[in-house]
Amino acid sequence: MTNNQISLVELIQFFAQYRNNIIINIKHLQEDYQRTGIKRIRGVRNEKGELLQPWLITEFMDDTDYVGMGEFQFNRNTATINMLVKRRVKLAKFEDPTPTIEVAGLLVNDLNTFNNYTIVSDGKINVKSLQAKISSKKLFDLLKEKGILDAEEFDFRAEHTIQLDNLPLVVANSRYSSIDGLFNELAEIKVLTSIICAHLKNESDVFIETQLDEFKKHYLSKNIYINFPTINEYIDINEALANGTLDSKFSYKIDIGSQDILNLSKLPSANKFLNRMYRLYDKETGEIIIKPSFETAFNQNLAVRPRLLSSRTKITKVDELMKPIFDDFLGLEQNGIVGGILKKVGADSLGQLLRDKQTGKQIDKEEIVAALTVASKKLEQYAENIYQDKISPLVFYIGSTGLLPDQMEAKAITADEAAAKYPNLQFSKDEQEGNFFAVGDSIISIYAKTEYYTKKVPILNHL
């Protein structure tokens, strides 16, 4: 059945709206599914290369052919759409089926595992069809009207084949929001999020240290997500490529940047920048901490000062972006940038605590950890909303059509031409072979990167 009334993106918007009224035949999806990345298996390898299995395994609690419709996610810098499927599992011992019911005073007999299925990969359909049951007559009528279903009458017992590979990926002549100013906003949020996450690496606003240790022992994160150690299925990548276990492909990346910083990957981690630009020292002895990190920030005996930079140190535009945020957060300079970001995302409680700390007020550790945790979630959600609303749809359009939208009139230039016009830009090896477009105050980069994936094999168990 050929259909030109609706694009795949529009269909996925319907799926997202009615996802609680759709169940997917997971066995059908797995039978023909082709991985788009490298398969990883649970465990670690010893010095002899032998695989050591975790002492726990997971078992499905929903032994059925059907699972709930997953959540759809657009990749941030490729024309890729993933469907995140959630399934209920329980923990059990590897050597015998004894279930693990309780860990650190918490019931863990009803956990979730999450598996990503790539529906569209780099602008190409990766899943040709979905077999599904629909429990909403309103959705059934809507999909029938759009030519997606050919069944005559609504029947909630019936399984429908929803063909995806005959749909255009996007609507022709689509229009997209302006991206002016978005890079700097996202960059500031990323820097502050990185600082906060570095503080919280081994902290929890709910559990104490001994409970976190118990979670790690049972392969659980502090958010009670399953977190088994995994490794690549192969040992030697060249051998895997030679014997056909792996194959390679070009993945086209689309990045948004400014005229000074090409993309967000140019920003170093919070701890790396801390080590580059600052010194942590003991307030009583003056002893310098050799490898400073924000994990030690709760130590009341430590203080921070700017690092004395040598004449050979080159200050970059990345440094100029990050340093005011760090200076404000660390209390070295009161420029208001951190408070402004936190207020914008609705996390001003952390801003008030930081202001109190800068005036010399003693802040309870549990209070600051709780405020940092809330702020981290709100910052990430704010950034995610920008990506989903304004950037990811644009990236998907460019990656799937190879064109900029009609309203974005810009001529492609090479890396050499971009470097000559915008001398602060820094290019990776892959980026040097790309094309660049100046759109307003932003730079859109399009470049190819080699990626590897595990050849198609039957997938019987995604755990």
N, C-alpha and C positions, 0 to 999 in steps of 0.2 A: 504494500500500500504506500503510494507516494503522497507526501504531505508537504505543502509549502505555506501552510497557514501559521505555523508556530515553529519557533526555533528551539533548540535543545535547552538553551539558557532559560527561556520562558517556561518550558516543561518542568525544569528543575525547580523553578519558583513555585509552580503548582504543587510539586512534590513536597517542598519545604512547608508550604501552608497547610497541607493535609496529611503530613507524615504520620500522624496518629491514626489515620484511617487506611493505611496501606501496610501490608505485610509482604515480604520478599521471600521467594523460594531460594534459600541460601545454597542448596545443593546445586541447583541449576547455575547460579552465578559462579560457583567455584569450579564447575566442570570445564568451562571454556575460558576461564580467567587467565590472562597473561600478566605476570608481574611486570612492573615498570622500574623496579629497583632490585637490589641484591638481596637474596633470601638470607635471613639470619636465623640461627638456631640457638636454642637455650643451652647455656653452660659456659665453661671456660676450658682452655687447653692448658695442660701441664707442659713442662719443659720438653717432654718427648713428643708433644703434639697430640696427645691422647685427649679425647673429649671427656670432661668431668661434668656429670649431670647435676643440676640443683637437687637438694634433698627433698624439695617439694615439687608437686606438679599441680596443674589445674584440671578440673573436670567440668564439662558443661552441665548446667542445671536445666537447660531447655533442650532436651533431646528431641528435636523436631526439625522438619524440613523448612520451617518458616521462622523468620526473625522480623522484628520491627523495621520499618524503613529507616535508614540511617540519616544522619545529618550531612548536608552537602557543604563542602568547603572549596572555595576557589583558591588556588595557589597564589602566593603574593608576587611571584615574578616569572611564572610560566603560564602558558595556555593549558592549564591542567585543572580538572575538577575531581575531587575525591569524595567518596561516600563513606562516612565513618559509622560503622555498624557496632552496636553495643550488645553484648551477650552476658548473661549471668553465669558465673562460675563459682566453684568452691575449691579451696586448697586441700590437698591430700598428700600423704607421704609418697615418695617415689618408690620405696621398697614394698609398701603394702597400701591398701586402699583406705587406711585409717584417716578420717577427715580431720582437719584442723579447724576447731570451732572458735577458739578464743586466742587472741594475741594482745598482750599488754592491757588486759582488762576490757577489750573491745571484741564484740562478736564479728567474726570474719567468714561466716558461713553463707554469705550472700554478697559476693563481690561482682564487679563488672570487668570484662576485658573489652578492648576496643581494637577493631581491625579496619584498616583503610583499604577500600577498593577504588582503584583509579578508573573513573568513567571515561574521562577524556585525558589523553596524555600528549602534551606539546601540540595541541591543535588537532589531534587525530582521535577518532573514536576507539576506545579500548574495550568497552563492553557493548556488544552489538544489540543486546536486548535484555530486558528484565522480565521475569515471570512473577506476577503479583496478584494478590487478592485485594479487592477494594470494598470497604465497609460503608462508604459514604455515597449515597445516590447523587448528591450534589456534585461530587468530584467525578463520578461516573459520567453524568450528563455533560459536564464540562469537557472531559477528555474525549467523549464521543463527538461533541460539537466541533472540537478542534481536529478531528480526524485521527486521533491517536488510538481509539478503540473502535472495533467494528462489530461488537456484540450488539444484538438488538435490544435486549431487555436487561435491566439491572438484576444481578444475582450475586449476593455477597459470598456464596459458596464457590463461585466460578473462579478459575485461575486464568488471568489474561496475559498474553504476550505483548509487552510494550516495546515496540521496535524503536531503537535509538539511532541506528546507523543510516536512516533515511531522512534525518532531520538536518536542516542547516544549523550550524553551531550558533550563529548570532543573527540578529535581524539586520538586513541591509540598511545602510544609512542611519545606523544607531548614533545617538548623541550622548555625550558624556560630560560630567562635571569638570569645571576648571580644576587644575592641579596646582595652581599658583599658591605658593606658601606652604604646601602640604609637607614637603621634604623637611624643612626646618622644624615644623611642628612635630613631626614624627621623630626627627633626630633628637630633639630635646627630651621627648618622652622616653626614647630608647636609652639615653644616657642616664636619666633619673631612675628608670626601671632597673638598669644594670646595677646601679649603686645599691638600690634597695634589695635586690635579689642576692647580691654579694653579702649583705648584712645577714640575710635570712637563710643562708645556705644550710646551716646546721641548727636552725632555730624553728620553733613552732609556737603558735599562739594558743595551742590546745594541749599538747603533750609535753611531758618532761623528758630529759635526756635519756633516762633508762628505758622509757617507752619507745623512743625513737630508735634506740639500739635493738629492741625487740622487733620492731617493724623491719629494720634492715636484715636481721637474721631470717625473717620469714618472707623476704623479697617484697616488702611493701614500702611505698613511699610515705612521707609524713602526711600526705593527703589521702592515704589508704588506697592508692592505686597499685596494681600489680607491677612489679619492677624487677623481673628476672634479668640476670646477666645474659647477654647474647653476643655471639660472634658470627663472622661470615662463615657460610657453609664450606667454602673452599679454604685451602691453606695458602696456595700460591696463585696469584691472579693471572700470571702469564700461562701457567698450566691450565687453569680453568678456561681461559680464552681459547687455548689451543685445542682442548678436548671438547669444546662446545657447551660446557656448563654455563659459561657467561657469554654474553654478546655485548656489543657497544652500539651507541647511537649518539647523534647530536641532539642536544636539548637547547632550545633557543630561549635565552633569558632576556627579560624585559625589566629594566630597573628605572626607577625614578630618582633623580638627584637634583642638585643645584649647580650653579655655574662655578662653585668652589669645591664641592664634594660630590663625587660621581654617584655614590649610592651609600646605603647605611652599612654595608659590610666594611667600609673604610674606618668605622668607629671601633676602637679597641675595647676590650672588656673593662669594667670598672676597676678591677684589681690591677690590671696591666697599666692603666692610665695613672692610678694611684702611685704605683712604683716608679713611673716615668717622671712625674711632676711633683711628688711630695715625699716628705720624710715623716715616719712615725717614730716617736721616741718616748722613753720613760721620763715622766715629769720629775721624778725624784733624783734619778741617777744620770739622766741625760743620754742614756744608752740608746743608740739607733737600732731600730728593728730592721734586720737585713732584708727580709722579704715581707714588706707590709701588705696586709689584706684587710678588707672590711670585716672579716670574721672576728678579728680582735678588737673591733670598734667598741664593744661593750665593756672593755677593760678600762676602769675609771682611772688607772694610773698612766694611761697613754695620752699623748697629745700629738698634734700634727702641725707641720709647718711646710711652706713651699720649699722645694728642693733647689739648691743652688745649681743652675744649669751652666754647662761649659759653653765657651764661645762657639764650639762646633755643633751645638744642638740647634737644629733648625725648627723653628716654631711654624707649624702648619695651620691650615684653615680648620682642620679637625681639632687641633689643640685650642684654637681660638673659640671654637664652638663649645668644647667640653669644659674648659677651665673655669669660666664663670659659674657654671652649674656646680662643679666640685667645690669651688671657693665658698659659694653660698651655703651648700649643704654642710660643709665642714666648719662653718662659722668663721672663716678667715676674711670674708667680705660679705657685707649685707647689701646685696644688689636686688633682692626680691624675686629673682628668677624662679627659684624653687617653689616659693609660696604661690607665685602666679600659676605655675604648672599644676600644682596640687589643688588649688582652688578651682581651676578650670575643669578638672576631672572629678571634682566632688570629694576630695580627700584632704580637706583643710585641717582636720584634726591632727594629722601628722605635721602639717605646717606650723600649727600652734605649738606642738611639742618641741619642734626644732627651734622655734623662736625662744621658748622658755629655756631650753638648754643653753642657747647662746648668751642668755643673761645670767648664767651661772646656777640656775635652778637644777636641783637633783631630780632626775627623771627615773621612775621605777622601770626596770628592764622589761617586765611583763607588759607594761603599758606601751612602751615604745615598740616592742615586738608586735603587739596587736595592731598598733597604728600603721606600722610598716607593712604588715600583711594585708590590711584593708587597702592601703594605697597602691600596693603592687597589683592587686586584682583590678582596681579601678583604672589604673594607668594602662594595663594590658587590654581591658575591655574598650577603653576610649580609642586606643590605637587600632584595635581589631575593627571597630565600627568604621574608622576612616578607610581601612583597607577594603572592607566588604562593600561599602557604599560608593567609594570614589576611585580606588586604585585597582583592585583586583578585576572588576568588570572591564576597565580600560585595558589592562594587561592581557586579559583573555581575548578581547577583540583584536588587539594588535597581533598577538601570537597565533590566533586562528585564521586571520585574514592576510597577515603580512603587510597590513596597511595601517596608517594612522587614521582616526576618524576624520570625516570631511571637514569639520570645523577646526581641526588642528593643522594649519598650513605651515609646514616646515620642510626644509630641504635636508636630505641626509648628508652628513659629513663624516669623514674618516676620523680615526683617533688622532692622527697627526694634525689634521685641520682643527679638531676640537682643542688639542693641546696648545696650538698656536693662538687660538682665539681666547681660550680660557686657561691660562698658564698654571692655575692652582690645581687643576684636575690631575689625579694620579690613576694610572691604568694598570690592571693586571695583564698577564700574558694573553688570556682569552679576550679581555676587553679591547686589547690593541687591534684585534681583527674585526671589531664590530663597527656598527653604524650608529650615529648619534644625531639627535634632533633637538634643537632649541625651541621649546614651547613656552612662551611667556618667560618667567624667571626660572624655569625648570629645564633640566636636560633629561631626555628619554634615551636610554641606551638599549641597543639590541645586539646581542652577541651570542655565538654558539659555544657550547661547552660539551666535551665528551663525557658521557655517563655510561655506566655499566648496569646490566640487568641480568637476572637469572632466566635462562631459557624456559620456555613453557613446559610445565610438568603438571600432572593432576594434583590439585590441592584438596586433600581430604580433611585436613585439620589445621585451621589457622592459628591454633594455640601452639 
